[in-house]
Amino acid sequence: MDNDIKRSKAAALIMSAVFISFTALFTLGTFFSKDREFSEMENRPLKTKPELSGKEILSGELDDEFEEYMSDQIFLKDLMMSFKTSCDYFSGKTFQNGVYFGKDGYLLQRFDLDEQNLTKNISYINGFVQDLDIPADMILAPTSVCVNADKLPAAAVTDDQRKAAGIIRSQLSEKVTLFDAYDTLSDIQKNDGIQAYFRTDHHWTASGARAVCDRWLISAGLAPTSSAFKYKQGWDFYGTLYSKAPAGFVKPDGFGYFENDAIDCEVNYVNEKSVKYSLFDESFLEKKDKYAMYFGGNFAQMKITTSADSGKKLLVLKDSYANSLIPCLIEQFSEIYVIDLRYFHFDKVSDVIEQNGIDRLLMVYNIDFINEDKNFIWLE
């Protein structure tokens, strides 16, 4: 009996010592390691050490700031997140932060249909195109959870994007020619063996975007992309879905993009009042968010002037899916104007069309974006 008591006390002391050691390690590590200003894993700025002031101490605001700081700057946070996610997965959990762990290493973002918001956004688009006297097209892209539904775990619950596409098709104005990218993306995966979507990111791949662009160009009576487009590759990529569910066992995607050196391009970032002579910011190839190498990310308004002699002027209304598709348009349009309604809140889109002599409108949106976004109101 005495020996059992002694062993129990010894085990309790060992466990207490281990707990205290780990607590001390992470506390001291957090305090003595240099604050990180940005998390590559979460793709967001982090809270840095709050400044002390009497007012904040008395009001209690310092407690909230310090709690946020400790959460953001905790020692080895990324490693611990990856370890926890891996443990959850191997214990049978297949869902985290809106993301399913699918077959073949795919991370698949759940789709929750918001029919009311979807209908509202289509009404904003319809109101906008009502008075347009130029051709208007929409490329509608499903997300990976739709095209790769066969990779979902057995217990997965997600709404039907084909139903959402049907709602859009039935409600969209006849003035807009709808190009549903589902068949193209499904076809290149099943019949051509081309990976249409990243496994760890919510975007389509450069190959998926180019295939859709080619088929849209042909449907619009234009020539598809030429052999001058060369594929550049060789980078490992962990995308946004990996940031939400950072399991250590998930392998990185291979990242690549198409570039056409035969066409010169000038990109005018209108709000930023800056000009670049490339569609790509290759500095992002050395960072986690490699998809941002297209134009350097998302901006309110850009004007792309190309050396193509078509004389055609295109306006693209877009979400981030368009970023990898727009470079495939440079052979067919002399000027490409790009507007992202998430940031374009200071002018009217119709004025951009009128002032610049735009002769075609192309909307490029993924279904999840039209379903959830609240910025189509800026088309009014």
C-alpha positions as CSV (number, residue, x, y, z in Angstrom):
1,M,0.0,0.0,0.0
2,D,2.7,2.5,1.0
3,N,4.6,1.7,-2.2
4,D,1.5,2.4,-4.3
5,I,1.0,5.7,-2.5
6,K,4.7,6.6,-3.1
7,R,4.4,5.6,-6.8
8,S,1.2,7.7,-7.2
9,K,2.9,10.7,-5.6
10,A,5.9,10.3,-7.8
11,A,3.8,10.1,-10.9
12,A,1.8,13.2,-9.8
13,L,5.1,15.1,-9.2
14,I,6.5,14.0,-12.6
15,M,3.3,15.1,-14.4
16,S,3.3,18.4,-12.5
17,A,6.9,19.0,-13.3
18,V,6.3,18.3,-17.0
19,F,3.3,20.6,-17.1
20,I,5.2,23.4,-15.3
21,S,8.2,22.9,-17.6
22,F,6.0,23.2,-20.7
23,T,4.2,26.2,-19.4
24,A,7.5,27.9,-18.5
25,L,9.0,27.0,-21.9
26,F,6.1,28.5,-23.9
27,T,5.7,31.5,-21.6
28,L,9.4,32.4,-21.6
29,G,9.7,31.5,-25.3
30,T,6.8,33.9,-26.1
31,F,8.3,36.7,-24.0
32,F,11.9,36.4,-25.2
33,S,11.3,35.6,-28.9
34,K,11.0,38.5,-31.3
35,D,7.4,39.5,-32.1
36,R,6.2,38.4,-35.5
37,E,4.4,41.2,-37.3
38,F,2.8,38.9,-39.9
39,S,1.8,35.3,-40.0
40,E,2.6,33.5,-43.3
41,M,0.5,30.6,-42.1
42,E,-2.6,32.6,-41.4
43,N,-1.9,35.3,-44.0
44,R,-2.7,38.2,-41.6
45,P,-1.0,40.8,-39.5
46,L,-0.3,39.8,-35.8
47,K,-0.9,41.7,-32.6
48,T,2.4,43.0,-31.3
49,K,3.3,43.8,-27.7
50,P,0.8,46.4,-26.3
51,E,2.1,49.7,-24.9
52,L,1.3,50.3,-21.2
53,S,-0.8,53.3,-20.3
54,G,-2.7,54.2,-17.1
55,K,-5.9,54.7,-19.0
56,E,-5.9,51.3,-20.6
57,I,-5.0,49.6,-17.3
58,L,-7.9,51.3,-15.5
59,S,-10.4,50.6,-18.3
60,G,-9.5,47.0,-18.7
61,E,-8.6,47.4,-22.4
62,L,-5.1,46.3,-21.7
63,D,-6.3,42.8,-20.6
64,D,-8.0,42.3,-24.0
65,E,-5.0,43.6,-25.9
66,F,-2.6,41.4,-23.9
67,E,-4.8,38.3,-24.4
68,E,-4.9,39.0,-28.2
69,Y,-1.1,39.5,-28.1
70,M,-0.5,36.2,-26.3
71,S,-2.7,34.3,-28.7
72,D,-0.9,35.7,-31.7
73,Q,2.6,35.5,-30.4
74,I,2.6,32.2,-28.5
75,F,5.9,30.4,-28.9
76,L,5.9,27.8,-31.8
77,K,2.3,28.6,-32.6
78,D,2.4,27.3,-36.2
79,L,4.0,24.0,-35.2
80,M,1.5,23.5,-32.4
81,M,-1.5,24.2,-34.7
82,S,-0.1,21.7,-37.2
83,F,0.4,19.1,-34.5
84,K,-3.1,19.6,-33.1
85,T,-4.7,19.3,-36.5
86,S,-2.8,16.1,-37.3
87,C,-3.9,14.6,-34.0
88,D,-7.5,15.5,-34.6
89,Y,-7.4,13.9,-38.1
90,F,-5.8,10.7,-36.9
91,S,-8.4,10.5,-34.1
92,G,-11.1,10.4,-36.8
93,K,-12.0,14.1,-37.2
94,T,-12.5,15.0,-40.9
95,F,-13.6,18.7,-40.6
96,Q,-12.0,21.8,-39.3
97,N,-12.7,25.5,-39.8
98,G,-15.0,25.0,-42.7
99,V,-12.6,22.6,-44.4
100,Y,-12.9,18.8,-45.0
101,F,-9.9,16.5,-45.2
102,G,-10.6,14.8,-48.5
103,K,-9.1,11.9,-50.4
104,D,-5.7,12.2,-52.2
105,G,-4.6,15.0,-50.0
106,Y,-7.4,17.4,-51.0
107,L,-8.7,20.0,-48.6
108,L,-12.2,21.0,-49.6
109,Q,-14.1,24.1,-48.4
110,R,-17.7,23.5,-47.4
111,F,-20.3,25.4,-49.4
112,D,-23.3,26.8,-47.6
113,L,-26.0,28.1,-49.9
114,D,-27.4,31.5,-49.0
115,E,-30.2,31.8,-51.6
116,Q,-31.4,35.1,-50.4
117,N,-27.9,36.8,-50.7
118,L,-27.3,35.0,-54.0
119,T,-30.6,36.3,-55.5
120,K,-29.8,39.8,-54.2
121,N,-26.4,39.8,-55.9
122,I,-27.9,38.6,-59.2
123,S,-30.4,41.5,-59.0
124,Y,-27.6,44.0,-58.6
125,I,-25.8,42.5,-61.7
126,N,-29.1,42.6,-63.7
127,G,-29.7,46.2,-62.7
128,F,-26.2,47.1,-63.8
129,V,-26.3,45.5,-67.3
130,Q,-29.9,46.8,-68.0
131,D,-28.6,49.9,-69.8
132,L,-25.4,48.6,-71.2
133,D,-25.0,48.6,-75.0
134,I,-21.9,46.4,-75.1
135,P,-21.7,42.6,-75.0
136,A,-21.6,41.2,-71.4
137,D,-20.4,37.8,-70.4
138,M,-20.0,36.0,-67.1
139,I,-17.6,33.1,-66.5
140,L,-19.1,31.2,-63.5
141,A,-16.6,29.0,-61.8
142,P,-17.5,26.2,-59.4
143,T,-15.1,25.6,-56.5
144,S,-13.2,22.4,-55.8
145,V,-15.8,21.0,-53.5
146,C,-18.2,20.8,-56.5
147,V,-15.9,19.4,-59.2
148,N,-14.1,17.1,-56.7
149,A,-17.1,16.0,-54.7
150,D,-16.0,12.4,-55.1
151,K,-13.0,13.3,-52.8
152,L,-15.2,14.3,-49.9
153,P,-15.2,12.1,-46.8
154,A,-18.3,9.9,-46.3
155,A,-19.9,12.0,-43.6
156,A,-19.4,15.4,-45.3
157,V,-22.3,17.8,-45.4
158,T,-22.2,20.5,-48.0
159,D,-24.8,22.3,-50.2
160,D,-25.1,21.7,-54.0
161,Q,-23.3,24.2,-56.1
162,R,-25.0,22.9,-59.2
163,K,-28.3,24.0,-57.6
164,A,-26.7,27.4,-57.0
165,A,-25.6,27.6,-60.6
166,G,-29.1,26.8,-61.7
167,I,-30.5,29.6,-59.6
168,I,-28.0,32.0,-61.2
169,R,-28.8,30.7,-64.7
170,S,-32.6,31.1,-64.2
171,Q,-32.3,34.6,-62.7
172,L,-29.5,36.2,-64.7
173,S,-30.5,38.8,-67.3
174,E,-30.7,37.7,-70.9
175,K,-28.2,40.5,-71.6
176,V,-25.5,38.5,-70.0
177,T,-24.1,35.4,-71.8
178,L,-23.3,32.9,-69.1
179,F,-20.3,30.5,-69.5
180,D,-20.6,27.8,-66.8
181,A,-17.1,26.5,-66.3
182,Y,-18.2,23.2,-64.6
183,D,-18.0,21.0,-67.7
184,T,-14.6,22.4,-68.8
185,L,-13.1,21.8,-65.4
186,S,-14.6,18.4,-64.9
187,D,-13.5,17.4,-68.4
188,I,-9.9,18.4,-68.1
189,Q,-9.6,16.4,-64.9
190,K,-11.4,13.3,-66.0
191,N,-10.3,13.1,-69.6
192,D,-7.0,15.0,-69.8
193,G,-5.5,14.3,-66.4
194,I,-5.0,18.0,-65.6
195,Q,-5.3,19.1,-62.0
196,A,-7.9,21.9,-62.2
197,Y,-7.7,23.0,-58.5
198,F,-5.0,23.2,-55.9
199,R,-5.3,20.6,-53.2
200,T,-4.4,23.1,-50.4
201,D,-5.9,26.3,-51.8
202,H,-9.4,27.5,-52.7
203,H,-8.3,28.7,-56.2
204,W,-8.1,26.9,-59.5
205,T,-4.7,26.2,-60.9
206,A,-3.1,28.1,-63.8
207,S,-4.0,25.1,-66.1
208,G,-7.6,25.2,-64.9
209,A,-7.9,28.9,-65.5
210,R,-6.3,28.7,-69.0
211,A,-8.6,25.8,-70.1
212,V,-11.7,27.8,-69.0
213,C,-10.3,31.0,-70.7
214,D,-9.7,29.1,-74.0
215,R,-13.2,27.7,-74.1
216,W,-14.7,31.1,-73.2
217,L,-12.7,32.8,-75.9
218,I,-13.9,30.3,-78.5
219,S,-17.5,30.7,-77.4
220,A,-17.1,34.4,-77.8
221,G,-15.8,34.1,-81.3
222,L,-12.2,34.9,-80.4
223,A,-9.0,32.9,-80.8
224,P,-7.8,30.7,-77.9
225,T,-4.4,31.2,-76.3
226,S,-1.4,30.5,-78.5
227,S,1.6,28.3,-78.0
228,A,3.5,31.4,-77.0
229,F,2.3,30.8,-73.5
230,K,4.9,28.9,-71.6
231,Y,4.4,27.2,-68.3
232,K,6.8,28.0,-65.5
233,Q,6.9,25.8,-62.4
234,G,9.0,24.6,-59.6
235,W,7.6,26.0,-56.3
236,D,6.0,24.2,-53.4
237,F,2.7,25.9,-52.3
238,Y,0.6,25.6,-49.2
239,G,-2.6,27.7,-49.8
240,T,-5.5,29.3,-47.8
241,L,-7.2,26.0,-47.0
242,Y,-4.0,24.7,-45.4
243,S,-3.9,27.8,-43.3
244,K,-7.4,26.9,-42.0
245,A,-6.5,23.2,-41.5
246,P,-2.7,23.0,-41.2
247,A,-2.2,19.2,-41.0
248,G,1.4,18.2,-41.0
249,F,0.8,15.2,-43.2
250,V,-0.7,17.2,-46.1
251,K,1.8,17.5,-49.0
252,P,2.3,20.9,-50.7
253,D,0.9,21.7,-54.2
254,G,3.2,22.4,-57.1
255,F,2.8,26.0,-58.1
256,G,3.2,27.3,-61.7
257,Y,2.0,29.9,-64.1
258,F,1.7,30.7,-67.8
259,E,3.7,33.6,-69.2
260,N,3.7,35.0,-72.8
261,D,6.9,36.9,-73.5
262,A,5.7,37.8,-77.0
263,I,3.3,40.4,-75.6
264,D,4.5,43.4,-73.7
265,C,2.2,44.6,-70.8
266,E,2.0,47.8,-68.7
267,V,-0.1,47.5,-65.5
268,N,-1.4,50.8,-64.1
269,Y,-2.5,50.5,-60.5
270,V,-5.0,53.3,-60.5
271,N,-5.5,54.0,-56.8
272,E,-1.9,53.3,-55.9
273,K,-0.7,55.6,-58.7
274,S,2.0,53.2,-59.7
275,V,3.0,51.4,-62.9
276,K,4.7,48.0,-63.4
277,Y,5.7,46.3,-66.6
278,S,4.8,42.7,-65.7
279,L,1.6,40.9,-64.8
280,F,3.6,39.0,-62.1
281,D,5.2,40.0,-58.8
282,E,7.7,37.2,-58.5
283,S,8.7,38.2,-55.0
284,F,5.6,36.2,-53.8
285,L,7.1,33.0,-55.2
286,E,9.4,33.1,-52.2
287,K,6.5,33.6,-49.8
288,K,3.6,31.3,-48.6
289,D,0.9,33.2,-50.5
290,K,2.2,32.4,-54.0
291,Y,-1.1,33.0,-55.7
292,A,-0.6,36.7,-54.9
293,M,2.2,36.7,-57.5
294,Y,-0.6,37.5,-60.0
295,F,-0.4,41.3,-60.0
296,G,0.8,41.3,-56.4
297,G,-2.7,40.5,-55.0
298,N,-6.1,42.2,-55.4
299,F,-6.6,45.9,-56.1
300,A,-9.6,48.2,-56.6
301,Q,-8.8,49.1,-60.2
302,M,-6.1,48.3,-62.7
303,K,-5.5,49.2,-66.4
304,I,-3.5,46.7,-68.4
305,T,-2.2,48.0,-71.7
306,T,-0.8,45.3,-74.0
307,S,1.1,45.3,-77.3
308,A,-1.6,43.3,-79.0
309,D,-3.0,45.2,-82.0
310,S,-6.6,44.1,-81.7
311,G,-7.9,47.5,-80.6
312,K,-10.4,45.8,-78.4
313,K,-11.0,47.1,-74.8
314,L,-12.3,44.7,-72.1
315,L,-13.5,45.4,-68.6
316,V,-13.2,42.6,-66.1
317,L,-15.3,42.6,-62.9
318,K,-13.8,40.0,-60.7
319,D,-12.9,38.1,-57.7
320,S,-9.5,36.5,-57.1
321,Y,-10.2,33.6,-59.5
322,A,-9.8,36.0,-62.3
323,N,-6.2,36.9,-61.3
324,S,-4.8,33.7,-63.0
325,L,-7.2,34.0,-65.9
326,I,-6.5,37.6,-67.0
327,P,-3.0,36.9,-68.2
328,C,-4.5,34.5,-70.7
329,L,-6.4,37.4,-72.3
330,I,-3.5,39.6,-73.3
331,E,-3.3,38.4,-76.9
332,Q,-6.9,39.3,-77.7
333,F,-7.3,42.8,-76.0
334,S,-5.2,45.9,-76.4
335,E,-6.6,47.3,-73.1
336,I,-7.9,45.3,-70.1
337,Y,-9.6,47.3,-67.3
338,V,-9.9,45.4,-64.0
339,I,-12.3,46.3,-61.2
340,D,-12.7,44.4,-57.9
341,L,-15.9,45.6,-56.2
342,R,-14.5,44.7,-52.8
343,Y,-12.3,47.7,-53.0
344,F,-13.9,49.9,-55.7
345,H,-16.2,52.2,-53.7
346,F,-15.3,55.6,-55.0
347,D,-16.7,55.8,-58.6
348,K,-19.3,54.2,-60.9
349,V,-18.4,51.2,-63.0
350,S,-20.6,52.7,-65.7
351,D,-18.4,55.8,-65.8
352,V,-15.3,53.6,-66.3
353,I,-17.0,52.0,-69.3
354,E,-18.1,55.3,-70.8
355,Q,-14.9,57.2,-70.2
356,N,-12.6,54.6,-71.6
357,G,-14.6,53.3,-74.6
358,I,-14.9,49.8,-73.3
359,D,-16.4,47.5,-75.9
360,R,-16.9,44.3,-73.9
361,L,-17.7,43.3,-70.3
362,L,-16.5,40.1,-68.7
363,M,-17.5,39.1,-65.2
364,V,-15.3,36.3,-63.6
365,Y,-16.7,35.0,-60.3
366,N,-16.7,31.7,-58.4
367,I,-20.0,30.5,-57.1
368,D,-19.0,30.7,-53.5
369,F,-18.1,34.4,-54.0
370,I,-21.5,35.4,-55.6
371,N,-23.2,33.4,-52.8
372,E,-21.5,35.1,-49.9
373,D,-20.1,38.5,-51.0
374,K,-21.8,41.8,-49.9
375,N,-20.1,44.2,-52.4
376,F,-22.2,43.8,-55.5
377,I,-24.3,46.7,-54.2
378,W,-21.6,48.9,-55.5
379,L,-22.8,48.2,-59.0
380,E,-25.9,50.4,-58.3
